[in-house]
Every structure is written in structure tokens, then in C-alpha cells.
Amino acid sequence: MTLTLRARRRRGALEVTLPLYQFEAMRTSFLGRLSEAQAAIRRQAQHVALDLFRAAVAANGASCGAVRAAAPLPECMGCSAAAAAVKIVKRCAPHGARGGCKDRRDCFCAPAWCCDCLGKWWLSSAPPGLQLSVEGEEVLSELAADLTATCPTCRVPFCVHDCVPVVAVEEEGVAR
């Protein structure tokens, strides 16, 4: 069985004849490359969203102050490659004022996550089928205000406004 494709061009017709088994191999290869490209685009959109999360955490630290913790900071429970440098502290407005969290319980967990891992956790709570777009960072900012996740440790809901950086402070009077 053969497949014949014809395309009309200004300078004549292009005709390709392939056995069906070769067409299937080409189709499989093409669809594989297409799905890889789509995954790369999604990863890029996720990267932009993580940049937004990092910037929001830094802004929260600048406006509300960072949480001070005794040095050295523990390593991140998610990746074990970075220091646990983010803490969830209820600082957002009540629900309705500017997004905010519906649940006002506090998270009493010690800092256990780096900014990237907590950002990925926060982003994973996005509703299924939500398409992040790289072009619309303002849409992503609106999403950030409304998207809530739960603390990976105690499951208390939080939004991006509740994430603050942790600063390591040397304890005074402690001999090392």
C-alpha cells in the first residue's frame, strides 16, 4: 500500500510516494518532536511563573520584612540542594479585598523549602487545564493573586502573598 501526496505549486506539482510503513515511521517521529516542542513551551511558561513567584517572595520580604532564623538554615526538603529560605506566614488580606486566602489558619512549620521548590508546589495547585502563557505576564500576575496552594508539610492553605524570605542570623553569645 502506498500513500501519494500532491501539492500544487507555482512551478509545478510535488509528488511524494511512500510505502505506508515509512509514513507511519515519519508520523511517529513528527508527533514525538511536536510533543517535545510543546513540553518545552510549557516548561518555559512554568519558568516564567517561577520567576514571578521568586519576585513576589522578594517583594514580600521588602515590604513586610523577612523572617529571621538561626544560622545555618536547614537544607530544602524538596531538592536538598539549596537552603530552606522561604516561610509561609499569613500576611495576605482577607478573601475578597485583593484575592487573599479564604482559610486564615497560620502555618507553624519551620522553614523547610527553598523558593524554587515551594514555587513549583504552589504552581502545581493550578487548576487542571490552566494554560500558562509566556506572552501575558499581566495575566500571570492576576493568576498569582488568586492561586492558592497548601503547605507541603501541614496542608494549611497559602497564597503567594504569604510567602516571605528567611534570613539566617548568627546567634549572639554562642561559641562555635
Secondary structure, DSSP 4 states (H G I P E B T S, - for coil): -EEEEEEEETTEEEEEEEEHHHHHHHHHHHHHHHHHHHHHHHHHHHHHHHHHHHHHHHHHHHHH-PEEEESSPPBPTTTSSSB--EEE---SPBTTTSS-BS--PPP-PPP-B-HHHHHHHHHHTSPTTPPP-SS-HHHHHHHHHH-EEE-TTT--EEEGGGEEEEEEEPPTT---
